[in-house]
């Protein structure tokens, strides 16, 4: 899935942000979105992974997915996406309707002023289409953290950095500094969280994005978040997005093989200390893996949702029910790009999100929480609202 980045961006005067419709199939009212990590494949250049991400975004838009997010990783051999706001700009310029954002920008690595400025510029260029997903992780290794000038303890200051960042969208900081042009717009913000992060999202009144292999922990985090959520200028009610790997194919074994390269890479990282490029499933199946790594690989596969349409309906349905998710963020990575695209097509048809006749304007669902503007706000679209889980309750069109 390589090729040109895509058509030129729409000008602010002509850009329209129309929300994709929520599912009408076995998951009624649930939105479906995509997070792509720009995974490098063994023997392929990193630049190809970035171009693949942009191409996949165009496909996701045509299939009716609600948003397309990119990630931040530093010094990781298997991931090309190190500058999420730069990549988000490329994605936004190659698409016209799908929401574009980050899953996420790791706030401990950056000064809040700079992050606000970057998203202010993105929103000014692509009004009503930008999401600001924010995480609390720091560098993967000691060397990366040293190069970034950040220590592990920086993650503990995430709530304070988050408050400072959000403040720039309301006007000048106490120092009088303005994050131009962020102080003239409102960009929907989401908190990517595990554990205590759910409470941070609730206290800040922001949508929550949760993920991980332990479903009981996800359900607990979603429950805590809803119980402690404080309505405010950013969202009127809780909104939960659950992130999960989903793979569909004609049979269960083929779907499982789509998730195998990422599960192997994660098991390799945990046993060798480096996160490698993706290997082909056939090559992984021929490997003699140590017992511990084999166990981690199987555990990683168990954390995903895969199978035929009927199996995915049952397995994904249980996850949505357990978390009350209002949105599913699909995070699948694999070596087989054709198989990946086929999986996304199958899921779009299954969920009932494919626009009739292709990409077209879609009306926002009534469940989507409405954004509460504060101060001078331009280029807004409504925030999701409703019953559940997701990448947050950010503004949406």
C-alpha positions as a Markdown table, in Angstrom:
| # | Residue | x | y | z |
|---|---|---|---|---|
| 1 | Unk | 0.0 | 0.0 | 0.0 |
| 2 | Unk | 2.5 | 2.5 | -1.1 |
| 3 | Unk | 2.3 | 5.5 | -3.5 |
| 4 | Unk | 1.7 | 9.2 | -3.5 |
| 5 | Unk | 0.6 | 10.9 | -0.3 |
| 6 | Unk | -2.6 | 12.1 | -1.9 |
| 7 | Unk | -4.5 | 15.1 | -3.0 |
| 8 | Unk | -3.8 | 18.6 | -1.8 |
| 9 | Unk | -5.5 | 19.7 | 1.4 |
| 10 | Unk | -8.8 | 21.5 | 1.3 |
| 11 | Unk | -8.6 | 25.2 | 2.1 |
| 12 | Unk | -10.2 | 26.4 | 5.4 |
| 13 | Unk | -12.9 | 28.0 | 3.3 |
| 14 | Unk | -13.9 | 24.7 | 1.6 |
| 15 | Unk | -13.0 | 22.1 | 4.2 |
| 16 | Unk | -15.9 | 20.3 | 5.7 |
| 17 | Unk | -15.8 | 17.9 | 8.7 |
| 18 | Unk | -18.7 | 15.5 | 8.5 |
| 19 | Unk | -18.7 | 12.8 | 11.1 |
| 20 | Unk | -19.0 | 9.2 | 10.0 |
| 21 | Unk | -22.1 | 7.4 | 11.1 |
| 22 | Unk | -21.9 | 5.0 | 14.0 |
| 23 | Unk | -22.5 | 1.3 | 13.5 |
| 24 | Unk | -25.9 | 0.0 | 12.4 |
| 25 | Unk | -25.0 | -3.7 | 12.5 |
| 26 | Unk | -24.4 | -5.9 | 15.6 |
| 27 | Unk | -22.9 | -2.9 | 17.5 |
| 28 | Unk | -25.5 | -0.2 | 17.1 |
| 29 | Unk | -24.5 | 3.3 | 18.0 |
| 30 | Unk | -20.8 | 2.4 | 18.4 |
| 31 | Unk | -18.3 | 4.3 | 16.3 |
| 32 | Unk | -15.3 | 2.7 | 14.8 |
| 33 | Unk | -11.9 | 4.4 | 14.3 |
| 34 | Unk | -8.3 | 3.4 | 13.4 |
| 35 | Unk | -4.9 | 3.9 | 15.1 |
| 36 | Unk | -1.9 | 3.1 | 12.8 |
| 37 | Unk | 1.5 | 2.9 | 14.4 |
| 38 | Unk | 3.5 | 3.1 | 11.1 |
| 39 | Unk | 5.1 | -0.3 | 11.7 |
| 40 | Unk | 8.2 | -1.1 | 9.7 |
| 41 | Unk | 8.3 | -4.4 | 8.0 |
| 42 | Unk | 11.5 | -6.5 | 7.9 |
| 43 | Unk | 13.5 | -5.6 | 4.8 |
| 44 | Unk | 11.4 | -2.6 | 3.9 |
| 45 | Unk | 12.4 | 1.1 | 4.4 |
| 46 | Unk | 10.9 | 3.2 | 7.2 |
| 47 | Unk | 9.7 | 5.7 | 4.6 |
| 48 | Unk | 7.4 | 3.0 | 3.1 |
| 49 | Unk | 5.8 | 2.5 | 6.5 |
| 50 | Unk | 4.9 | 6.2 | 6.7 |
| 51 | Unk | 3.5 | 6.2 | 3.2 |
| 52 | Unk | 1.5 | 3.1 | 4.0 |
| 53 | Unk | 0.0 | 4.9 | 7.0 |
| 54 | Unk | -1.2 | 7.8 | 4.8 |
| 55 | Unk | -2.6 | 5.4 | 2.2 |
| 56 | Unk | -4.4 | 3.4 | 4.9 |
| 57 | Unk | -5.9 | 6.7 | 6.1 |
| 58 | Unk | -7.5 | 7.3 | 2.7 |
| 59 | Unk | -8.9 | 3.7 | 2.7 |
| 60 | Unk | -10.3 | 4.2 | 6.2 |
| 61 | Unk | -12.0 | 7.4 | 5.2 |
| 62 | Unk | -13.6 | 5.6 | 2.2 |
| 63 | Unk | -14.8 | 2.8 | 4.4 |
| 64 | Unk | -16.6 | 5.1 | 6.8 |
| 65 | Unk | -14.3 | 5.0 | 9.9 |
| 66 | Unk | -14.8 | 7.9 | 12.2 |
| 67 | Unk | -11.2 | 9.0 | 12.9 |
| 68 | Unk | -7.6 | 8.1 | 12.0 |
| 69 | Unk | -4.9 | 8.5 | 14.6 |
| 70 | Unk | -1.1 | 8.1 | 14.5 |
| 71 | Unk | 1.3 | 7.4 | 17.4 |
| 72 | Unk | 4.6 | 8.6 | 18.9 |
| 73 | Unk | 7.6 | 6.4 | 19.4 |
| 74 | Unk | 11.3 | 7.4 | 19.7 |
| 75 | Unk | 14.3 | 5.3 | 18.8 |
| 76 | Unk | 12.3 | 2.2 | 18.1 |
| 77 | Unk | 13.6 | 0.1 | 15.1 |
| 78 | Unk | 10.1 | -1.3 | 14.3 |
| 79 | Unk | 8.2 | 2.0 | 14.3 |
| 80 | Unk | 8.6 | 4.9 | 11.8 |
| 81 | Unk | 6.2 | 7.2 | 13.5 |
| 82 | Unk | 8.3 | 9.5 | 15.7 |
| 83 | Unk | 6.7 | 12.9 | 15.0 |
| 84 | Unk | 2.9 | 12.4 | 15.3 |
| 85 | Unk | 1.8 | 16.0 | 14.6 |
| 86 | Unk | 3.9 | 16.0 | 11.4 |
| 87 | Unk | 2.4 | 12.7 | 10.3 |
| 88 | Unk | -1.1 | 13.9 | 11.2 |
| 89 | Unk | -0.6 | 16.8 | 8.9 |
| 90 | Unk | 0.3 | 14.5 | 6.0 |
| 91 | Unk | -2.8 | 12.4 | 6.8 |
| 92 | Unk | -5.1 | 15.4 | 7.0 |
| 93 | Unk | -3.8 | 16.7 | 3.7 |
| 94 | Unk | -4.4 | 13.4 | 2.0 |
| 95 | Unk | -8.0 | 13.1 | 3.2 |
| 96 | Unk | -11.0 | 15.4 | 3.4 |
| 97 | Unk | -13.6 | 14.2 | 5.9 |
| 98 | Unk | -12.2 | 11.7 | 8.4 |
| 99 | Unk | -11.1 | 13.1 | 11.8 |
| 100 | Unk | -7.3 | 13.0 | 12.2 |
| 101 | Unk | -5.3 | 13.0 | 15.4 |
| 102 | Unk | -2.8 | 11.4 | 17.7 |
| 103 | Unk | -2.9 | 8.3 | 19.8 |
| 104 | Unk | -1.0 | 9.9 | 21.1 |
| 105 | Unk | 1.4 | 12.7 | 21.8 |
| 106 | Unk | 3.4 | 11.8 | 24.9 |
| 107 | Unk | 3.1 | 14.9 | 26.9 |
| 108 | Unk | 6.0 | 14.3 | 29.3 |
| 109 | Unk | 8.3 | 14.5 | 26.3 |
| 110 | Unk | 7.2 | 18.0 | 25.3 |
| 111 | Unk | 6.6 | 21.5 | 26.6 |
| 112 | Unk | 2.8 | 22.1 | 26.7 |
| 113 | Unk | 3.2 | 25.4 | 25.0 |
| 114 | Unk | 4.8 | 23.7 | 21.9 |
| 115 | Unk | 2.1 | 21.0 | 21.8 |
| 116 | Unk | -0.7 | 23.7 | 22.0 |
| 117 | Unk | 1.0 | 25.6 | 19.1 |
| 118 | Unk | 1.3 | 22.5 | 17.0 |
| 119 | Unk | -2.4 | 21.5 | 17.4 |
| 120 | Unk | -3.4 | 25.1 | 17.0 |
| 121 | Unk | -1.7 | 25.1 | 13.6 |
| 122 | Unk | -3.3 | 21.8 | 12.6 |
| 123 | Unk | -6.8 | 22.9 | 13.6 |
| 124 | Unk | -6.3 | 26.2 | 11.7 |
| 125 | Unk | -5.3 | 24.3 | 8.6 |
| 126 | Unk | -7.9 | 21.6 | 8.8 |
| 127 | Unk | -10.8 | 23.1 | 10.8 |
| 128 | Unk | -13.1 | 20.8 | 12.6 |
| 129 | Unk | -11.1 | 17.6 | 11.8 |
| 130 | Unk | -8.3 | 17.5 | 14.4 |
| 131 | Unk | -8.1 | 15.4 | 17.6 |
| 132 | Unk | -5.5 | 15.8 | 20.4 |
| 133 | Unk | -4.9 | 12.4 | 22.0 |
| 134 | Unk | -2.4 | 12.7 | 24.9 |
| 135 | Unk | -0.5 | 10.1 | 26.8 |
| 136 | Unk | 1.8 | 10.1 | 29.9 |
| 137 | Unk | 4.5 | 7.6 | 28.7 |
| 138 | Unk | 8.2 | 8.6 | 28.5 |
| 139 | Unk | 11.0 | 7.1 | 26.3 |
| 140 | Unk | 11.2 | 3.3 | 25.8 |
| 141 | Unk | 14.8 | 3.1 | 27.0 |
| 142 | Unk | 17.2 | 5.0 | 29.3 |
| 143 | Unk | 19.1 | 6.1 | 26.2 |
| 144 | Unk | 16.0 | 7.6 | 24.6 |
| 145 | Unk | 14.9 | 9.3 | 27.8 |
| 146 | Unk | 18.4 | 10.8 | 28.1 |
| 147 | Unk | 18.3 | 12.0 | 24.5 |
| 148 | Unk | 14.8 | 13.6 | 25.2 |
| 149 | Unk | 16.1 | 15.2 | 28.4 |
| 150 | Unk | 13.3 | 13.4 | 30.4 |
| 151 | Unk | 13.4 | 11.0 | 33.3 |
| 152 | Unk | 10.9 | 8.4 | 34.4 |
| 153 | Unk | 9.5 | 10.8 | 37.0 |
| 154 | Unk | 8.3 | 13.1 | 34.3 |
| 155 | Unk | 5.2 | 10.9 | 33.9 |
| 156 | Unk | 4.1 | 11.8 | 37.4 |
| 157 | Unk | 3.7 | 15.4 | 36.4 |
| 158 | Unk | 1.2 | 14.5 | 33.6 |
| 159 | Unk | -1.9 | 16.0 | 35.3 |
| 160 | Unk | -0.1 | 19.4 | 35.8 |
| 161 | Unk | 1.2 | 19.4 | 32.2 |
| 162 | Unk | -2.2 | 18.5 | 30.9 |
| 163 | Unk | -3.9 | 21.3 | 32.8 |
| 164 | Unk | -1.2 | 23.8 | 31.5 |
| 165 | Unk | -1.8 | 22.5 | 27.9 |
| 166 | Unk | -5.6 | 22.9 | 28.1 |
| 167 | Unk | -5.2 | 26.3 | 29.6 |
| 168 | Unk | -3.5 | 27.6 | 26.4 |
| 169 | Unk | -6.7 | 27.0 | 24.4 |
| 170 | Unk | -8.6 | 29.3 | 26.7 |
| 171 | Unk | -6.3 | 32.3 | 26.4 |
| 172 | Unk | -3.0 | 33.5 | 27.9 |
| 173 | Unk | -1.2 | 31.7 | 30.6 |
| 174 | Unk | -0.7 | 33.4 | 34.0 |
| 175 | Unk | 2.6 | 34.6 | 32.5 |
| 176 | Unk | 0.8 | 36.3 | 29.7 |
| 177 | Unk | 2.1 | 33.9 | 27.1 |
| 178 | Unk | -0.3 | 32.9 | 24.4 |
| 179 | Unk | -0.1 | 29.7 | 22.3 |
| 180 | Unk | -1.0 | 31.2 | 19.0 |
| 181 | Unk | -3.1 | 30.1 | 17.1 |
| 182 | Unk | -4.3 | 27.7 | 19.8 |
| 183 | Unk | -6.0 | 30.4 | 21.8 |
| 184 | Unk | -8.4 | 31.0 | 18.9 |
| 185 | Unk | -9.6 | 27.4 | 18.5 |
| 186 | Unk | -10.8 | 24.4 | 20.5 |
| 187 | Unk | -9.2 | 21.0 | 19.7 |
| 188 | Unk | -10.9 | 18.0 | 21.2 |
| 189 | Unk | -8.6 | 16.4 | 23.7 |
| 190 | Unk | -8.5 | 12.8 | 24.8 |
| 191 | Unk | -6.5 | 11.1 | 27.6 |
| 192 | Unk | -4.8 | 7.7 | 26.8 |
| 193 | Unk | -4.8 | 5.9 | 30.0 |
| 194 | Unk | -4.2 | 2.8 | 32.0 |
| 195 | Unk | -4.7 | 2.5 | 35.8 |
| 196 | Unk | -4.7 | 5.9 | 37.5 |
| 197 | Unk | -4.9 | 7.7 | 34.2 |
| 198 | Unk | -8.6 | 7.1 | 34.1 |
| 199 | Unk | -8.9 | 9.3 | 37.2 |
| 200 | Unk | -6.8 | 12.0 | 35.5 |
| 201 | Unk | -9.2 | 12.0 | 32.5 |
| 202 | Unk | -12.2 | 12.1 | 34.8 |
| 203 | Unk | -10.8 | 15.0 | 36.9 |
| 204 | Unk | -10.0 | 16.9 | 33.7 |
| 205 | Unk | -13.4 | 16.3 | 32.2 |
| 206 | Unk | -12.0 | 14.7 | 29.1 |
| 207 | Unk | -12.8 | 11.6 | 27.0 |
| 208 | Unk | -10.9 | 8.4 | 27.9 |
| 209 | Unk | -9.0 | 6.0 | 25.7 |
| 210 | Unk | -8.2 | 2.7 | 27.3 |
| 211 | Unk | -6.6 | -0.5 | 26.0 |
| 212 | Unk | -4.7 | -3.6 | 27.1 |
| 213 | Unk | -5.1 | -7.4 | 27.3 |
| 214 | Unk | -6.7 | -7.6 | 30.7 |
| 215 | Unk | -10.4 | -7.1 | 30.1 |
| 216 | Unk | -11.3 | -6.9 | 33.7 |
| 217 | Unk | -8.9 | -4.0 | 34.2 |
| 218 | Unk | -10.5 | -2.2 | 31.2 |
| 219 | Unk | -13.9 | -2.6 | 32.7 |
| 220 | Unk | -12.7 | -1.4 | 36.1 |
| 221 | Unk | -11.0 | 1.7 | 34.6 |
| 222 | Unk | -14.1 | 2.6 | 32.6 |
| 223 | Unk | -16.3 | 2.2 | 35.6 |
| 224 | Unk | -14.0 | 4.4 | 37.8 |
| 225 | Unk | -13.8 | 7.0 | 35.0 |
| 226 | Unk | -17.6 | 7.3 | 34.7 |
| 227 | Unk | -18.1 | 7.5 | 38.5 |
| 228 | Unk | -15.6 | 10.2 | 39.0 |
| 229 | Unk | -16.1 | 12.2 | 35.8 |
| 230 | Unk | -16.5 | 16.0 | 36.3 |
| 231 | Unk | -18.3 | 17.9 | 33.5 |
| 232 | Unk | -16.6 | 21.0 | 32.4 |
| 233 | Unk | -15.7 | 23.2 | 29.5 |
| 234 | Unk | -14.3 | 20.4 | 27.4 |
| 235 | Unk | -17.1 | 17.8 | 27.7 |
| 236 | Unk | -20.5 | 17.6 | 29.2 |
| 237 | Unk | -20.3 | 13.8 | 30.0 |
| 238 | Unk | -18.0 | 10.8 | 30.0 |
| 239 | Unk | -17.0 | 9.2 | 26.8 |
| 240 | Unk | -15.0 | 6.0 | 26.6 |
| 241 | Unk | -13.0 | 4.7 | 23.6 |
| 242 | Unk | -11.6 | 1.2 | 23.9 |
| 243 | Unk | -8.5 | 0.4 | 21.8 |
| 244 | Unk | -8.0 | -3.2 | 20.6 |
| 245 | Unk | -6.4 | -5.2 | 17.8 |
| 246 | Unk | -9.2 | -6.6 | 15.6 |
| 247 | Unk | -8.5 | -9.0 | 12.7 |
| 248 | Unk | -11.2 | -10.6 | 10.4 |
| 249 | Unk | -10.6 | -13.2 | 7.7 |
| 250 | Unk | -12.4 | -16.0 | 6.0 |
| 251 | Unk | -11.4 | -18.4 | 8.8 |
| 252 | Unk | -10.1 | -18.1 | 12.4 |
| 253 | Unk | -6.6 | -19.3 | 11.7 |
| 254 | Unk | -6.1 | -16.7 | 8.9 |
| 255 | Unk | -7.3 | -14.0 | 11.2 |
| 256 | Unk | -5.0 | -15.2 | 14.0 |
| 257 | Unk | -2.0 | -15.1 | 11.6 |
| 258 | Unk | -2.7 | -11.4 | 10.9 |
| 259 | Unk | -2.1 | -10.7 | 14.6 |
| 260 | Unk | 1.0 | -13.0 | 14.9 |
| 261 | Unk | 3.7 | -10.5 | 13.7 |
| 262 | Unk | 2.8 | -7.8 | 16.2 |
| 263 | Unk | 2.4 | -10.4 | 19.0 |
| 264 | Unk | 5.8 | -11.8 | 18.1 |
| 265 | Unk | 7.4 | -8.3 | 18.0 |
| 266 | Unk | 6.0 | -7.5 | 21.5 |
| 267 | Unk | 7.2 | -10.8 | 22.9 |
| 268 | Unk | 10.7 | -10.2 | 21.4 |
| 269 | Unk | 10.8 | -6.7 | 23.0 |
| 270 | Unk | 10.0 | -8.1 | 26.4 |
| 271 | Unk | 12.6 | -10.9 | 26.2 |
| 272 | Unk | 15.4 | -9.1 | 24.2 |
| 273 | Unk | 14.9 | -5.4 | 25.1 |
| 274 | Unk | 14.4 | -4.2 | 21.5 |
| 275 | Unk | 11.2 | -3.8 | 19.5 |
| 276 | Unk | 11.9 | -5.1 | 16.0 |
| 277 | Unk | 10.3 | -4.7 | 12.6 |
| 278 | Unk | 7.5 | -7.0 | 11.7 |
| 279 | Unk | 8.3 | -10.4 | 10.4 |
| 280 | Unk | 6.1 | -12.4 | 8.0 |
| 281 | Unk | 3.7 | -14.9 | 9.8 |
| 282 | Unk | 5.2 | -17.9 | 8.0 |
| 283 | Unk | 8.7 | -17.0 | 9.1 |
| 284 | Unk | 7.5 | -16.6 | 12.7 |
| 285 | Unk | 5.7 | -20.0 | 12.6 |
| 286 | Unk | 9.0 | -21.6 | 11.6 |
| 287 | Unk | 10.9 | -20.1 | 14.5 |
| 288 | Unk | 12.1 | -22.1 | 17.6 |
| 289 | Unk | 11.1 | -19.6 | 20.4 |
| 290 | Unk | 12.2 | -19.9 | 24.0 |
| 291 | Unk | 9.4 | -21.0 | 26.3 |
| 292 | Unk | 9.0 | -17.6 | 28.0 |
| 293 | Unk | 8.8 | -15.8 | 24.7 |
| 294 | Unk | 6.3 | -18.3 | 23.3 |
| 295 | Unk | 4.1 | -17.7 | 26.4 |
| 296 | Unk | 4.3 | -14.0 | 25.9 |
| 297 | Unk | 3.4 | -14.3 | 22.3 |
| 298 | Unk | 0.3 | -16.4 | 23.1 |
| 299 | Unk | -0.7 | -14.0 | 25.8 |
| 300 | Unk | -0.4 | -11.2 | 23.2 |
| 301 | Unk | -2.7 | -13.0 | 20.8 |
| 302 | Unk | -5.2 | -13.6 | 23.5 |
| 303 | Unk | -5.4 | -9.8 | 24.0 |
| 304 | Unk | -6.7 | -9.3 | 20.5 |
| 305 | Unk | -10.1 | -9.9 | 18.9 |
| 306 | Unk | -9.9 | -12.1 | 15.8 |
| 307 | Unk | -11.8 | -14.6 | 13.7 |
| 308 | Unk | -14.6 | -14.8 | 11.3 |
| 309 | Unk | -17.4 | -12.3 | 11.2 |
| 310 | Unk | -19.5 | -14.4 | 13.6 |
| 311 | Unk | -16.6 | -14.9 | 16.0 |
| 312 | Unk | -15.7 | -11.2 | 16.1 |
| 313 | Unk | -19.4 | -10.3 | 16.7 |
| 314 | Unk | -19.3 | -12.4 | 19.8 |
| 315 | Unk | -15.8 | -11.5 | 21.1 |
| 316 | Unk | -15.9 | -7.8 | 20.3 |
| 317 | Unk | -19.4 | -7.6 | 21.6 |
| 318 | Unk | -18.3 | -8.9 | 25.0 |
| 319 | Unk | -15.6 | -6.3 | 25.2 |
| 320 | Unk | -18.0 | -3.5 | 24.3 |
| 321 | Unk | -20.5 | -4.7 | 26.8 |
| 322 | Unk | -17.9 | -5.0 | 29.6 |
| 323 | Unk | -16.5 | -1.5 | 29.1 |
| 324 | Unk | -19.7 | 0.3 | 27.8 |
| 325 | Unk | -17.5 | 1.6 | 25.0 |
| 326 | Unk | -19.0 | 4.2 | 22.8 |
| 327 | Unk | -16.2 | 3.9 | 20.3 |
| 328 | Unk | -13.7 | 1.2 | 19.2 |
| 329 | Unk | -10.2 | 2.3 | 18.2 |
| 330 | Unk | -8.8 | -0.5 | 16.0 |
| 331 | Unk | -5.0 | -0.8 | 16.5 |
| 332 | Unk | -4.1 | -3.7 | 14.2 |
| 333 | Unk | -0.6 | -4.0 | 12.8 |
| 334 | Unk | 0.6 | -6.8 | 10.6 |
| 335 | Unk | 3.2 | -7.7 | 7.9 |
| 336 | Unk | 0.5 | -8.6 | 5.4 |
| 337 | Unk | -0.8 | -5.3 | 4.1 |
| 338 | Unk | -3.3 | -6.8 | 1.8 |
| 339 | Unk | -4.7 | -8.9 | 4.6 |
| 340 | Unk | -4.8 | -5.9 | 6.8 |
| 341 | Unk | -6.9 | -3.9 | 4.3 |
| 342 | Unk | -9.2 | -6.9 | 3.8 |
| 343 | Unk | -9.7 | -7.1 | 7.6 |
| 344 | Unk | -10.6 | -3.4 | 7.8 |
| 345 | Unk | -13.1 | -3.8 | 4.9 |
| 346 | Unk | -14.7 | -6.8 | 6.5 |
| 347 | Unk | -15.0 | -5.0 | 9.8 |
| 348 | Unk | -16.5 | -1.9 | 8.2 |
| 349 | Unk | -19.2 | -4.1 | 6.5 |
| 350 | Unk | -19.8 | -6.0 | 9.7 |
| 351 | Unk | -20.2 | -2.8 | 11.8 |
| 352 | Unk | -22.4 | -1.2 | 9.1 |
| 353 | Unk | -20.3 | 1.9 | 8.8 |
| 354 | Unk | -19.5 | 1.7 | 5.0 |
| 355 | Unk | -21.0 | 4.8 | 3.3 |
| 356 | Unk | -23.5 | 3.9 | 0.6 |
| 357 | Unk | -21.9 | 4.8 | -2.7 |
| 358 | Unk | -18.5 | 5.5 | -1.1 |
| 359 | Unk | -17.3 | 8.5 | 0.9 |
| 360 | Unk | -20.1 | 10.9 | 1.5 |
| 361 | Unk | -21.2 | 13.5 | 4.0 |
| 362 | Unk | -22.6 | 11.8 | 7.1 |
| 363 | Unk | -24.7 | 13.4 | 9.9 |
| 364 | Unk | -23.4 | 13.3 | 13.4 |
| 365 | Unk | -25.2 | 10.9 | 15.7 |
| 366 | Unk | -27.3 | 12.2 | 18.5 |
| 367 | Unk | -25.4 | 10.1 | 21.0 |
| 368 | Unk | -22.2 | 12.1 | 20.3 |
| 369 | Unk | -21.6 | 14.4 | 23.2 |
| 370 | Unk | -21.7 | 18.1 | 22.3 |
| 371 | Unk | -18.7 | 20.2 | 22.9 |
| 372 | Unk | -19.1 | 23.0 | 25.4 |
| 373 | Unk | -17.2 | 26.1 | 24.0 |
| 374 | Unk | -15.3 | 28.3 | 26.4 |
| 375 | Unk | -14.0 | 31.6 | 25.3 |
| 376 | Unk | -13.4 | 32.4 | 21.6 |
| 377 | Unk | -13.7 | 29.2 | 19.6 |
| 378 | Unk | -13.7 | 28.6 | 15.9 |
| 379 | Unk | -13.8 | 25.6 | 13.6 |
| 380 | Unk | -15.7 | 23.5 | 16.1 |
| 381 | Unk | -17.5 | 20.2 | 15.6 |
| 382 | Unk | -19.5 | 18.5 | 18.4 |
| 383 | Unk | -18.1 | 16.2 | 21.0 |
| 384 | Unk | -19.3 | 12.6 | 21.3 |
| 385 | Unk | -21.6 | 11.9 | 24.1 |
| 386 | Unk | -23.5 | 8.9 | 25.2 |
| 387 | Unk | -23.2 | 5.7 | 27.0 |
| 388 | Unk | -19.6 | 4.7 | 26.9 |
| 389 | Unk | -16.1 | 4.0 | 26.3 |
| 390 | Unk | -13.7 | 5.5 | 24.0 |
| 391 | Unk | -10.8 | 7.6 | 23.1 |
| 392 | Unk | -12.4 | 10.4 | 24.8 |
| 393 | Unk | -15.2 | 12.8 | 24.6 |
| 394 | Unk | -13.6 | 15.2 | 22.3 |
| 395 | Unk | -15.3 | 17.5 | 19.8 |
| 396 | Unk | -16.4 | 15.9 | 16.7 |
| 397 | Unk | -18.1 | 16.8 | 13.5 |
